């Protein structure tokens, strides 16, 4: 019996209600299974797996790719960083268990894991950068001081640093300082996005991608609004000049010159 996308959506909502104690397990199974639209054992799996995902525990009965993707997407939306972190832990345990049992490679599940693992990492990094920005603002450091700290960075510096006795990724501290130094503005269009809490949102882009050996030093990072970030990553990009002071390039038939100077 094929499980439709609409039924997956119903199963998620019902499973959440069971998890929150608004429905009993039996009531949940009956709601999902309906008038024979799903096998009761399969309905029980949708409920059980949601609980395991939210609790970060191994589950042994697999769901189809669409269901797993839908569950993780909504767990991320509804339960935030802790929820998606637990769900990824549970999915990783499931993949290991199932692959060892069946002697196979779960390609689609691995792809889903990697997709949300990147999202989780990106969310974590943004949270850290925001914390560091708050600390730096409270310290009232001048832009000249931040610029000098960035100039002193070397690829051999430790991966992690301590700020106010708390450990942060050095790369997140670097990007936080660059954001302050460049007033959170896109280096192509000069726009910045004001958020409801009064702070500003801007994205950091790597001139030479990290997977091609690009580093996390100031001369490899520019600040871009979301639209220009995507265009920079996926558009027709031709770099003519890239030094520690300047980046000249053509992007989708438009030429740009961006200063990389730190002041």
URWOFEN-V297136 format. One record per residue. N is the residue number from 1. RES is the residue in three letters. PHI is phi in whole degrees, 0 to 359 (* if undefined). OMEGA is omega in radians with two decimals (NA if undefined). Layout:
n:N res:RES phi:PHI omega:OMEGA
n:N res:RES phi:PHI omega:OMEGA
This chain:
n:1 res:UNK phi:* omega:-3.09
n:2 res:UNK phi:283 omega:3.10
n:3 res:UNK phi:268 omega:-3.12
n:4 res:UNK phi:284 omega:3.10
n:5 res:UNK phi:298 omega:-3.14
n:6 res:UNK phi:299 omega:-3.14
n:7 res:UNK phi:289 omega:3.06
n:8 res:UNK phi:298 omega:3.13
n:9 res:UNK phi:297 omega:3.10
n:10 res:UNK phi:297 omega:-3.11
n:11 res:UNK phi:300 omega:3.13
n:12 res:UNK phi:297 omega:-3.11
n:13 res:UNK phi:299 omega:3.13
n:14 res:UNK phi:294 omega:-3.13
n:15 res:UNK phi:298 omega:3.09
n:16 res:UNK phi:296 omega:3.13
n:17 res:UNK phi:295 omega:3.07
n:18 res:UNK phi:292 omega:-3.13
n:19 res:UNK phi:299 omega:-3.12
n:20 res:UNK phi:275 omega:3.10
n:21 res:UNK phi:81 omega:3.14
n:22 res:UNK phi:277 omega:3.06
n:23 res:UNK phi:226 omega:3.00
n:24 res:UNK phi:282 omega:3.12
n:25 res:UNK phi:300 omega:-3.14
n:26 res:UNK phi:295 omega:3.11
n:27 res:UNK phi:298 omega:3.13
n:28 res:UNK phi:295 omega:3.13
n:29 res:UNK phi:299 omega:-3.13
n:30 res:UNK phi:297 omega:-3.13
n:31 res:UNK phi:293 omega:-3.12
n:32 res:UNK phi:287 omega:-3.09
n:33 res:UNK phi:292 omega:3.11
n:34 res:UNK phi:57 omega:3.11
n:35 res:UNK phi:271 omega:3.10
n:36 res:UNK phi:79 omega:-3.11
n:37 res:UNK phi:282 omega:3.04
n:38 res:UNK phi:210 omega:3.05
n:39 res:UNK phi:299 omega:-3.07
n:40 res:UNK phi:298 omega:3.10
n:41 res:UNK phi:293 omega:3.10
n:42 res:UNK phi:293 omega:3.10
n:43 res:UNK phi:299 omega:3.11
n:44 res:UNK phi:296 omega:3.11
n:45 res:UNK phi:297 omega:-3.14
n:46 res:UNK phi:296 omega:3.12
n:47 res:UNK phi:286 omega:-3.11
n:48 res:UNK phi:298 omega:-3.08
n:49 res:UNK phi:293 omega:3.08
n:50 res:UNK phi:298 omega:3.12
n:51 res:UNK phi:297 omega:-3.14
n:52 res:UNK phi:296 omega:3.12
n:53 res:UNK phi:298 omega:-3.12
n:54 res:UNK phi:292 omega:-3.13
n:55 res:UNK phi:268 omega:3.13
n:56 res:UNK phi:71 omega:-3.08
n:57 res:UNK phi:243 omega:-3.11
n:58 res:UNK phi:297 omega:2.98
n:59 res:UNK phi:235 omega:-2.99
n:60 res:UNK phi:251 omega:3.12
n:61 res:UNK phi:265 omega:-3.04
n:62 res:UNK phi:274 omega:3.02
n:63 res:UNK phi:254 omega:3.08
n:64 res:UNK phi:287 omega:-3.02
n:65 res:UNK phi:299 omega:-3.13
n:66 res:UNK phi:299 omega:-3.12
n:67 res:UNK phi:298 omega:-3.11
n:68 res:UNK phi:294 omega:3.12
n:69 res:UNK phi:298 omega:-3.13
n:70 res:UNK phi:295 omega:3.12
n:71 res:UNK phi:298 omega:-3.11
n:72 res:UNK phi:293 omega:3.12
n:73 res:UNK phi:299 omega:-3.09
n:74 res:UNK phi:282 omega:3.03
n:75 res:UNK phi:297 omega:3.11
n:76 res:UNK phi:297 omega:-3.12
n:77 res:UNK phi:292 omega:-3.01
n:78 res:UNK phi:269 omega:-3.03
n:79 res:UNK phi:239 omega:3.01
n:80 res:UNK phi:67 omega:-3.04
n:81 res:UNK phi:298 omega:-3.13
n:82 res:UNK phi:297 omega:-3.13
n:83 res:UNK phi:297 omega:-3.10
n:84 res:UNK phi:290 omega:3.09
n:85 res:UNK phi:296 omega:3.10
n:86 res:UNK phi:296 omega:-3.11
n:87 res:UNK phi:297 omega:3.13
n:88 res:UNK phi:292 omega:3.08
n:89 res:UNK phi:299 omega:-3.14
n:90 res:UNK phi:295 omega:-3.13
n:91 res:UNK phi:295 omega:3.11
n:92 res:UNK phi:297 omega:3.09
n:93 res:UNK phi:297 omega:3.13
n:94 res:UNK phi:295 omega:-3.13
n:95 res:UNK phi:299 omega:3.13
n:96 res:UNK phi:299 omega:3.13
n:97 res:UNK phi:299 omega:-3.02
n:98 res:UNK phi:291 omega:3.14
n:99 res:UNK phi:293 omega:3.10
n:100 res:UNK phi:293 omega:-3.12
n:101 res:UNK phi:288 omega:-3.04
n:102 res:UNK phi:267 omega:-3.10
n:103 res:UNK phi:58 omega:-3.14
n:104 res:UNK phi:226 omega:3.00
n:105 res:UNK phi:245 omega:-3.12
n:106 res:UNK phi:274 omega:-3.03
n:107 res:UNK phi:301 omega:-3.07
n:108 res:UNK phi:293 omega:3.12
n:109 res:UNK phi:293 omega:3.09
n:110 res:UNK phi:295 omega:3.10
n:111 res:UNK phi:297 omega:3.11
n:112 res:UNK phi:296 omega:3.11
n:113 res:UNK phi:302 omega:-3.10
n:114 res:UNK phi:296 omega:3.13
n:115 res:UNK phi:300 omega:-3.08
n:116 res:UNK phi:277 omega:3.05
n:117 res:UNK phi:294 omega:3.08
n:118 res:UNK phi:293 omega:3.10
n:119 res:UNK phi:300 omega:-3.13
n:120 res:UNK phi:298 omega:3.13
n:121 res:UNK phi:294 omega:3.14
n:122 res:UNK phi:297 omega:3.12
n:123 res:UNK phi:297 omega:-3.14
n:124 res:UNK phi:301 omega:-3.12
n:125 res:UNK phi:297 omega:3.13
n:126 res:UNK phi:296 omega:3.12
n:127 res:UNK phi:298 omega:3.13
n:128 res:UNK phi:298 omega:-3.12
n:129 res:UNK phi:298 omega:3.12
n:130 res:UNK phi:297 omega:3.11
n:131 res:UNK phi:297 omega:-3.12
n:132 res:UNK phi:295 omega:3.10
n:133 res:UNK phi:301 omega:3.11
n:134 res:UNK phi:298 omega:3.14
n:135 res:UNK phi:297 omega:-3.12
n:136 res:UNK phi:297 omega:3.11
n:137 res:UNK phi:295 omega:3.13
n:138 res:UNK phi:292 omega:3.12
n:139 res:UNK phi:280 omega:3.12
n:140 res:UNK phi:56 omega:3.10
n:141 res:UNK phi:289 omega:3.12
n:142 res:UNK phi:282 omega:3.10
n:143 res:UNK phi:296 omega:3.10
n:144 res:UNK phi:296 omega:3.11
n:145 res:UNK phi:294 omega:3.13
n:146 res:UNK phi:296 omega:3.13
n:147 res:UNK phi:299 omega:3.14
n:148 res:UNK phi:295 omega:3.10
n:149 res:UNK phi:298 omega:3.12
n:150 res:UNK phi:291 omega:3.12
n:151 res:UNK phi:295 omega:-3.10
n:152 res:UNK phi:279 omega:-3.12
n:153 res:UNK phi:293 omega:3.08
n:154 res:UNK phi:225 omega:-3.14
n:155 res:UNK phi:302 omega:-3.09
n:156 res:UNK phi:274 omega:3.12
n:157 res:UNK phi:300 omega:3.14
n:158 res:UNK phi:303 omega:-3.11
n:159 res:UNK phi:291 omega:-3.13
n:160 res:UNK phi:239 omega:3.12
n:161 res:UNK phi:228 omega:3.09
n:162 res:UNK phi:251 omega:3.05
n:163 res:UNK phi:231 omega:-3.08
n:164 res:UNK phi:52 omega:3.08
n:165 res:UNK phi:70 omega:3.11
n:166 res:UNK phi:250 omega:-3.10
n:167 res:UNK phi:273 omega:3.09
n:168 res:UNK phi:228 omega:3.00
n:169 res:UNK phi:293 omega:3.11
n:170 res:UNK phi:302 omega:-3.11
n:171 res:UNK phi:298 omega:3.11
n:172 res:UNK phi:292 omega:3.07
n:173 res:UNK phi:294 omega:3.12
n:174 res:UNK phi:300 omega:-3.11
n:175 res:UNK phi:294 omega:3.11
n:176 res:UNK phi:300 omega:-3.13
n:177 res:UNK phi:294 omega:3.13
n:178 res:UNK phi:297 omega:3.13
n:179 res:UNK phi:300 omega:3.13
n:180 res:UNK phi:295 omega:-3.09
n:181 res:UNK phi:299 omega:-3.07
n:182 res:UNK phi:257 omega:3.03
n:183 res:UNK phi:58 omega:3.06
n:184 res:UNK phi:59 omega:-3.08
n:185 res:UNK phi:254 omega:3.05
n:186 res:UNK phi:296 omega:-3.09
n:187 res:UNK phi:276 omega:3.01
n:188 res:UNK phi:256 omega:-3.05
n:189 res:UNK phi:252 omega:3.12
n:190 res:UNK phi:70 omega:3.14
n:191 res:UNK phi:276 omega:3.02
n:192 res:UNK phi:218 omega:-3.06
n:193 res:UNK phi:256 omega:3.10
n:194 res:UNK phi:274 omega:-3.13
n:195 res:UNK phi:265 omega:-3.04
n:196 res:UNK phi:295 omega:3.11
n:197 res:UNK phi:274 omega:3.09
n:198 res:UNK phi:95 omega:3.11
n:199 res:UNK phi:275 omega:-3.09
n:200 res:UNK phi:241 omega:-3.14
n:201 res:UNK phi:251 omega:3.06
n:202 res:UNK phi:208 omega:-3.09
n:203 res:UNK phi:250 omega:3.10
n:204 res:UNK phi:260 omega:3.13
n:205 res:UNK phi:241 omega:3.09
n:206 res:UNK phi:268 omega:3.11
n:207 res:UNK phi:294 omega:2.99
n:208 res:UNK phi:257 omega:-3.06
n:209 res:UNK phi:305 omega:-3.12
n:210 res:UNK phi:299 omega:-3.11
n:211 res:UNK phi:288 omega:3.07
n:212 res:UNK phi:254 omega:3.10
n:213 res:UNK phi:99 omega:3.12
n:214 res:UNK phi:293 omega:-3.10
n:215 res:UNK phi:261 omega:-3.11
n:216 res:UNK phi:250 omega:3.10
n:217 res:UNK phi:264 omega:-3.05
n:218 res:UNK phi:305 omega:-3.11
n:219 res:UNK phi:281 omega:3.08
n:220 res:UNK phi:241 omega:-3.07
n:221 res:UNK phi:234 omega:2.99
n:222 res:UNK phi:236 omega:3.12
n:223 res:UNK phi:261 omega:-3.10
n:224 res:UNK phi:223 omega:2.99
n:225 res:UNK phi:292 omega:-3.10
n:226 res:UNK phi:307 omega:-3.13
n:227 res:UNK phi:296 omega:-3.13
n:228 res:UNK phi:289 omega:3.07
n:229 res:UNK phi:296 omega:3.13
n:230 res:UNK phi:295 omega:3.12
n:231 res:UNK phi:295 omega:3.13
n:232 res:UNK phi:296 omega:-3.11
n:233 res:UNK phi:284 omega:-2.97
n:234 res:UNK phi:244 omega:-3.12
n:235 res:UNK phi:279 omega:3.11
n:236 res:UNK phi:279 omega:-3.02
n:237 res:UNK phi:252 omega:3.06
n:238 res:UNK phi:231 omega:-3.14
n:239 res:UNK phi:267 omega:-3.12
n:240 res:UNK phi:265 omega:-3.08
n:241 res:UNK phi:212 omega:3.12
n:242 res:UNK phi:217 omega:3.09
n:243 res:UNK phi:237 omega:3.11
n:244 res:UNK phi:288 omega:-3.08
n:245 res:UNK phi:250 omega:-3.00
n:246 res:UNK phi:209 omega:3.05
n:247 res:UNK phi:230 omega:3.06
n:248 res:UNK phi:248 omega:-3.08
n:249 res:UNK phi:205 omega:3.04
n:250 res:UNK phi:244 omega:-3.12
n:251 res:UNK phi:234 omega:-3.12
n:252 res:UNK phi:50 omega:3.03
n:253 res:UNK phi:74 omega:3.06
n:254 res:UNK phi:242 omega:-3.11
n:255 res:UNK phi:268 omega:-3.13
n:256 res:UNK phi:226 omega:3.02
n:257 res:UNK phi:227 omega:-3.08
n:258 res:UNK phi:243 omega:3.09
n:259 res:UNK phi:280 omega:3.08
n:260 res:UNK phi:252 omega:-3.14
n:261 res:UNK phi:296 omega:-3.11
n:262 res:UNK phi:260 omega:3.14
n:263 res:UNK phi:99 omega:NA
